[in-house]
Amino acid sequence: MSRATSLGFSPDRLARIDRHLKAYVDAGKLPCAQFVLARQGQVVHQALAGEQDPERGTPLAENTVFRIYSMTKPITSVALMTLVEEGLIALDDPVAKHIPEWKDLGVFDAGIEPAFMTKPCARPMQVVDLLRHTSGLTYGFQNRSNVDAAYRKLKLEAFHGGADLEGFVRQLARLPLEFSPGEAWNYSVSTDVCGYLVQKVAGKPLDEVFAERIFRPLKMVDTGFFVREDQRSRFAACYEAKPGGGIKLQDDPTTSPYLGPPQLLSGGGGLVSTAADYLRFANMLVNGGELDGARILAPKTIRLMASNHLPGGADLTQMSRSLFSESTNAGVGFGLGFAVVFDPPKTLIPCSQGEFYWGGMASTAFWVDPVEEVTAVFMTQLIPSSTYAIRRELRTLVYGALMETNA
């Protein structure tokens, strides 16, 4: 009996995943695709398609290094929660307690940078607002408001050549919030601010905190803020979708800024990693905060993180003011670092109550299903992540192959 069969999956149905990914690559829609599926911590299936560097014909490998962008956010959130567990910071702390320069932050009323008119916040921003993206902060790429235009003007989201974390936080103190904390959900630089809080509360640089509290205990040997010399031959090229179809090179792995340490240690999007490394992180989460004897968080803390924290129990379609308000988020809320399914039928795809997940700008993704004890990691390098619905398709294919369920 195969491992897949012994863990409740149909090997024949899992093979659909390989065909599906190969079709994307063969059609020129993706440069490469890697998918790893595990149950109860054991790898059930792995699929590889395409080349990590099509310009040079370098094949995709199991240990290819990818830019994971916003899949950095759950790692930052976990690091912050380790400090919460130690009583060094609390979810209901006013952010201004830790960032005094933010004490008088106002909400946008009118004007453009630098002549903004503001009104007072209805209540102070709390640490929980940063973790669940209800802070009132935004992203420059949203292209929706005068506030995000100011983010673009100040190049707030530049990892390389911009400000460091301290300077980043000082720049944000000059700008208004888009809304009063807790009033809406808006995808934002909130997790970068969480990274700053981790660094400040722990009293050491963010990369050192990640290494000490997460990467070394979990043996995530290929995850960091830049590509080391010994990883360069494994670093993937990143592509951008062309408006008329097809893809074009966006970041060459031989000249990429990721080859050196960034100025801004971005807890919101700065890490590179491998599928194997990220699967270890996901397996720690599904296992209640522990993996192979390394305890990162307590089970109750993981459950708290994987609960819907949107005010009033709303879902993202009701609360979102950003690019993530589409109907595919029906029945999906947001926890402390990732999206959380709380009403599976509304999602219109097979999934479990309490399943949580997130993805990155280059179309990478992961999910954790505590009910079925399933973890999955998808890696590719195509910007933007909204180009194809491949992440939803993969979940449908996986659950279409799961023959023995726990629910």
VMD Tcl script that draws the C-alpha trace (Angstrom):
set ca {
  {0.00 0.00 0.00}
  {1.34 3.46 -0.91}
  {1.77 6.18 1.70}
  {-0.93 8.25 -0.05}
  {-3.39 5.35 0.20}
  {-2.53 4.62 3.83}
  {-3.17 8.30 4.65}
  {-6.56 8.33 2.94}
  {-5.77 9.69 -0.52}
  {-6.36 8.21 -3.96}
  {-3.05 8.15 -5.90}
  {-4.91 8.21 -9.22}
  {-6.80 11.34 -8.21}
  {-3.66 12.99 -6.83}
  {-2.11 12.53 -10.28}
  {-4.63 15.09 -11.55}
  {-2.58 17.73 -9.71}
  {0.51 16.95 -11.82}
  {-1.48 17.17 -15.05}
  {-3.12 20.41 -13.94}
  {0.17 22.13 -13.12}
  {1.87 20.82 -16.26}
  {-0.96 22.30 -18.35}
  {-0.33 25.74 -16.82}
  {3.40 25.51 -17.56}
  {2.98 24.04 -21.06}
  {0.59 26.87 -21.96}
  {3.18 29.47 -20.93}
  {1.01 30.73 -18.08}
  {3.50 29.84 -15.32}
  {7.29 29.52 -15.49}
  {7.25 26.68 -12.97}
  {5.09 25.05 -10.32}
  {5.85 23.03 -7.20}
  {3.20 21.57 -4.93}
  {3.75 19.60 -1.74}
  {0.90 17.96 0.17}
  {1.16 16.35 3.60}
  {-1.16 14.66 6.07}
  {-0.30 14.05 9.70}
  {3.10 15.55 8.93}
  {3.93 13.00 6.23}
  {4.39 14.02 2.60}
  {1.60 12.45 0.56}
  {2.31 13.94 -2.86}
  {4.75 16.26 -4.57}
  {4.44 17.72 -8.07}
  {7.10 19.59 -10.06}
  {6.67 21.26 -13.45}
  {8.66 23.74 -15.52}
  {11.98 25.48 -14.95}
  {13.22 27.62 -12.06}
  {15.10 29.78 -14.59}
  {13.58 29.44 -18.07}
  {15.98 32.04 -19.51}
  {18.87 29.63 -18.84}
  {16.96 26.35 -19.00}
  {17.57 25.48 -15.34}
  {15.08 22.78 -14.23}
  {12.88 23.27 -11.21}
  {14.14 21.25 -8.23}
  {12.65 20.16 -4.91}
  {14.96 22.64 -3.13}
  {14.46 25.65 -5.43}
  {14.45 28.95 -3.50}
  {11.45 31.24 -4.07}
  {10.42 34.79 -3.14}
  {7.48 34.16 -0.81}
  {6.38 37.79 -0.36}
  {3.26 37.84 1.87}
  {3.77 34.27 3.07}
  {6.26 36.11 5.29}
  {3.27 37.51 7.24}
  {2.30 34.30 9.11}
  {5.94 33.89 10.19}
  {6.04 37.45 11.56}
  {2.70 36.89 13.30}
  {3.98 33.72 14.95}
  {7.12 35.56 16.12}
  {4.94 38.29 17.67}
  {2.75 35.71 19.39}
  {5.81 34.11 21.01}
  {6.36 37.48 22.70}
  {2.68 37.66 23.66}
  {3.03 34.26 25.34}
  {5.95 35.62 27.37}
  {3.86 38.57 28.59}
  {6.13 41.11 26.87}
  {3.33 42.57 24.72}
  {-0.47 42.09 24.66}
  {-3.01 41.97 21.86}
  {-5.03 44.79 23.43}
  {-2.00 47.03 23.99}
  {-2.38 50.41 22.28}
  {0.21 50.46 19.50}
  {1.29 53.91 20.74}
  {2.49 52.25 23.95}
  {5.27 50.70 21.87}
  {5.49 53.42 19.17}
  {5.08 56.75 21.01}
  {5.39 58.72 17.73}
  {2.01 57.25 16.74}
  {0.13 58.69 19.72}
  {-1.57 61.41 17.66}
  {-2.28 59.49 14.44}
  {-5.44 60.81 12.78}
  {-7.86 59.52 10.14}
  {-7.84 60.96 6.62}
  {-10.44 63.68 6.06}
  {-9.18 65.56 2.99}
  {-6.10 66.73 1.12}
  {-2.95 65.25 -0.37}
  {0.56 64.68 1.00}
  {2.02 66.70 2.71}
  {-1.12 68.79 3.40}
  {-3.50 66.18 4.82}
  {-6.49 67.17 6.94}
  {-7.38 64.59 9.59}
  {-9.97 63.79 12.23}
  {-9.40 61.91 15.52}
  {-9.60 58.10 15.64}
  {-12.74 56.69 17.24}
  {-10.45 54.52 19.38}
  {-6.70 53.91 19.60}
  {-5.08 51.33 17.33}
  {-4.34 48.08 19.18}
  {-1.79 45.37 18.45}
  {-4.62 43.04 17.39}
  {-5.56 45.55 14.66}
  {-2.12 45.11 13.11}
  {-2.35 41.31 13.13}
  {-5.83 41.23 11.57}
  {-5.41 44.22 9.17}
  {-8.03 46.45 10.79}
  {-5.45 49.12 11.69}
  {-6.39 51.75 9.09}
  {-2.99 51.42 7.39}
  {-2.80 50.56 3.68}
  {-0.50 49.52 0.81}
  {0.70 51.84 -1.93}
  {-0.17 49.32 -4.65}
  {-3.87 49.54 -3.79}
  {-4.19 52.66 -5.99}
  {-7.42 53.64 -4.28}
  {-6.85 56.76 -2.21}
  {-4.80 59.86 -1.49}
  {-3.26 58.01 1.43}
  {-1.89 55.11 -0.60}
  {-0.64 57.66 -3.16}
  {1.47 59.11 -0.35}
  {2.83 55.62 0.42}
  {3.94 55.36 -3.23}
  {5.46 58.85 -3.22}
  {7.52 58.03 -0.12}
  {8.45 54.56 -1.47}
  {7.38 53.08 1.85}
  {7.35 49.50 0.61}
  {10.85 49.44 -0.90}
  {12.88 46.61 0.67}
  {16.10 47.69 -1.03}
  {17.48 51.22 -0.93}
  {14.66 52.62 1.18}
  {14.37 53.20 4.92}
  {15.14 50.63 7.58}
  {12.39 49.47 9.96}
  {12.87 52.41 12.33}
  {12.74 54.91 9.47}
  {9.71 53.15 7.99}
  {7.76 53.55 11.23}
  {8.77 57.23 11.50}
  {7.53 57.87 7.95}
  {4.18 56.27 8.75}
  {3.81 58.65 11.71}
  {3.58 61.50 9.16}
  {0.59 60.01 7.33}
  {-3.08 59.61 8.27}
  {-4.94 56.33 8.58}
  {-7.53 55.47 5.93}
  {-10.15 54.69 8.57}
  {-10.46 54.45 12.33}
  {-9.00 51.21 13.72}
  {-11.51 48.36 13.83}
  {-13.96 49.92 11.35}
  {-12.87 47.96 8.27}
  {-10.37 45.42 6.90}
  {-7.68 46.63 4.54}
  {-4.66 44.64 3.39}
  {-1.71 46.74 4.44}
  {1.79 47.26 5.83}
  {0.36 46.30 9.23}
  {2.50 43.16 9.39}
  {5.63 45.19 8.67}
  {4.72 47.18 11.77}
  {4.32 43.88 13.63}
  {7.89 43.11 12.52}
  {9.03 46.39 14.02}
  {7.26 45.54 17.29}
  {8.94 42.12 17.35}
  {12.31 43.75 16.84}
  {11.71 46.42 19.49}
  {10.19 44.19 22.15}
  {12.74 41.40 21.66}
  {15.58 43.93 21.66}
  {17.38 42.54 18.60}
  {17.08 42.72 14.78}
  {14.10 40.97 13.19}
  {16.21 38.49 11.24}
  {17.90 37.36 14.46}
  {14.54 36.94 16.20}
  {13.22 34.83 13.32}
  {16.34 32.66 13.36}
  {16.29 32.13 17.14}
  {12.58 31.62 17.65}
  {11.44 29.94 14.42}
  {14.00 29.00 11.74}
  {16.63 27.20 13.80}
  {14.16 25.30 16.05}
  {12.15 24.18 13.00}
  {15.28 23.46 10.90}
  {14.12 25.89 8.20}
  {17.60 26.01 6.70}
  {16.75 27.87 3.48}
  {14.53 30.69 4.77}
  {15.82 34.24 5.22}
  {15.72 37.85 4.05}
  {18.18 37.31 1.18}
  {19.67 34.57 -0.99}
  {22.94 33.29 0.46}
  {25.94 32.55 -1.76}
  {25.37 28.80 -1.40}
  {21.71 29.16 -2.50}
  {22.24 31.18 -5.68}
  {22.24 28.22 -8.06}
  {18.82 27.27 -6.66}
  {17.20 30.73 -6.83}
  {14.19 30.99 -9.15}
  {13.46 33.69 -11.71}
  {10.35 35.78 -11.12}
  {7.91 36.64 -13.91}
  {5.10 39.09 -14.52}
  {1.87 38.38 -16.41}
  {1.58 40.36 -19.66}
  {-1.78 42.10 -20.30}
  {-2.36 40.23 -23.55}
  {-1.32 36.86 -22.16}
  {2.02 35.20 -21.58}
  {4.73 36.16 -19.11}
  {7.82 38.38 -19.05}
  {10.87 38.33 -16.80}
  {10.37 40.54 -13.73}
  {13.45 39.69 -11.61}
  {16.52 37.87 -12.94}
  {17.98 35.53 -10.29}
  {21.56 36.42 -11.32}
  {21.13 40.17 -10.77}
  {18.25 40.24 -8.25}
  {18.36 42.64 -5.29}
  {17.56 39.56 -3.18}
  {21.19 38.48 -3.60}
  {22.17 40.89 -0.81}
  {20.71 41.89 2.57}
  {17.81 44.40 2.31}
  {17.71 47.77 4.00}
  {14.16 47.07 5.22}
  {13.62 43.77 7.04}
  {10.05 43.40 5.82}
  {7.92 41.23 8.07}
  {5.15 41.75 5.54}
  {6.87 40.38 2.47}
  {10.66 40.13 2.58}
  {11.51 36.44 2.93}
  {12.74 33.80 0.51}
  {12.13 30.11 1.26}
  {11.66 26.63 -0.16}
  {8.61 24.39 -0.26}
  {10.25 21.99 2.21}
  {11.02 24.77 4.69}
  {7.57 26.28 4.52}
  {5.96 22.87 4.88}
  {7.82 22.48 8.20}
  {6.34 25.81 9.32}
  {2.84 24.70 8.24}
  {3.26 21.32 9.95}
  {4.18 23.11 13.18}
  {0.91 25.04 12.92}
  {-1.28 22.01 12.20}
  {0.42 20.17 15.07}
  {-0.62 22.79 17.63}
  {2.62 24.78 17.71}
  {5.21 21.97 17.91}
  {7.27 19.99 15.41}
  {9.84 17.24 16.04}
  {10.24 18.27 19.67}
  {10.57 22.01 18.95}
  {7.77 23.92 20.70}
  {7.17 27.34 19.09}
  {3.71 28.21 20.46}
  {1.12 26.61 22.73}
  {-1.95 24.87 21.22}
  {-4.34 27.48 22.67}
  {-2.33 30.26 21.03}
  {-2.56 28.55 17.63}
  {-6.34 28.19 18.07}
  {-6.60 31.86 18.94}
  {-4.62 32.81 15.84}
  {-6.77 30.56 13.64}
  {-10.08 32.07 14.80}
  {-11.96 34.81 12.96}
  {-11.08 38.13 14.60}
  {-13.04 40.44 12.31}
  {-15.41 42.63 14.37}
  {-18.93 41.28 14.64}
  {-17.93 37.92 13.16}
  {-18.01 39.42 9.64}
  {-16.32 37.90 6.61}
  {-13.92 39.64 4.22}
  {-16.63 40.45 1.67}
  {-18.40 42.53 4.34}
  {-15.36 44.20 5.93}
  {-12.81 44.64 3.14}
  {-12.01 47.96 1.51}
  {-9.12 46.60 -0.51}
  {-8.39 44.37 -3.48}
  {-9.41 41.34 -1.43}
  {-13.16 41.99 -1.27}
  {-14.14 39.65 -4.12}
  {-16.88 37.05 -3.65}
  {-14.33 34.21 -3.33}
  {-13.84 35.41 0.25}
  {-17.43 34.70 1.30}
  {-17.39 32.65 4.51}
  {-13.76 33.62 5.11}
  {-12.65 35.83 7.98}
  {-9.23 36.85 9.19}
  {-7.30 35.65 12.19}
  {-3.98 36.74 13.66}
  {-1.85 36.50 10.54}
  {-3.90 34.59 7.98}
  {-7.35 34.10 6.47}
  {-9.67 31.67 8.29}
  {-12.63 29.67 6.92}
  {-15.58 29.87 9.33}
  {-18.51 29.09 6.97}
  {-17.32 26.44 4.48}
  {-20.46 26.26 2.25}
  {-20.18 29.96 1.42}
  {-16.69 29.46 -0.04}
  {-18.08 27.19 -2.81}
  {-14.99 24.95 -2.65}
  {-14.27 21.85 -0.53}
  {-12.66 22.95 2.74}
  {-12.94 22.57 6.49}
  {-14.25 24.69 9.32}
  {-11.23 26.43 10.83}
  {-8.95 25.90 7.84}
  {-6.48 28.79 7.53}
  {-4.24 29.98 4.74}
  {-2.49 32.79 2.92}
  {-0.42 33.45 -0.18}
  {2.17 35.75 -1.70}
  {2.34 38.31 -4.51}
  {4.19 35.88 -6.81}
  {1.24 33.41 -6.63}
  {2.70 31.21 -3.88}
  {0.28 29.81 -1.29}
  {-0.14 27.50 1.69}
  {-3.00 26.15 3.72}
  {-3.47 24.32 6.99}
  {-6.52 22.12 7.64}
  {-6.62 21.12 11.33}
  {-9.71 18.94 10.83}
  {-8.18 16.72 8.14}
  {-4.60 17.21 9.45}
  {-3.63 18.38 5.99}
  {-0.96 20.92 5.05}
  {-0.08 22.09 1.55}
  {2.45 24.45 0.00}
  {2.37 25.79 -3.56}
  {5.35 27.57 -5.07}
  {5.73 29.44 -8.36}
  {6.94 32.93 -9.37}
  {4.28 34.90 -11.22}
  {3.15 38.42 -10.35}
  {0.35 39.32 -9.65}
  {-1.19 36.53 -7.61}
  {-4.65 37.37 -8.97}
  {-3.70 36.30 -12.52}
  {-5.15 32.78 -12.20}
  {-7.43 30.96 -9.75}
  {-4.90 28.16 -9.38}
  {-4.88 28.29 -5.57}
  {-8.61 27.54 -5.37}
  {-8.21 24.90 -8.07}
  {-5.52 23.10 -6.08}
  {-7.74 22.89 -3.02}
  {-10.52 21.39 -5.13}
  {-8.11 18.84 -6.62}
  {-6.69 17.88 -3.21}
  {-10.04 17.34 -1.54}
  {-11.27 15.54 -4.64}
  {-8.52 13.01 -3.90}
  {-9.18 12.66 -0.16}
  {-11.14 9.45 0.32}
  {-11.00 9.05 4.12}
  {-12.01 12.16 6.05}
  {-12.07 13.07 9.73}
  {-15.27 15.12 9.47}
}
mol new
graphics top color blue
foreach p $ca { graphics top sphere $p radius 0.5 }
foreach p [lrange $ca 0 end-1] q [lrange $ca 1 end] { graphics top cylinder $p $q radius 0.2 }
display resetview
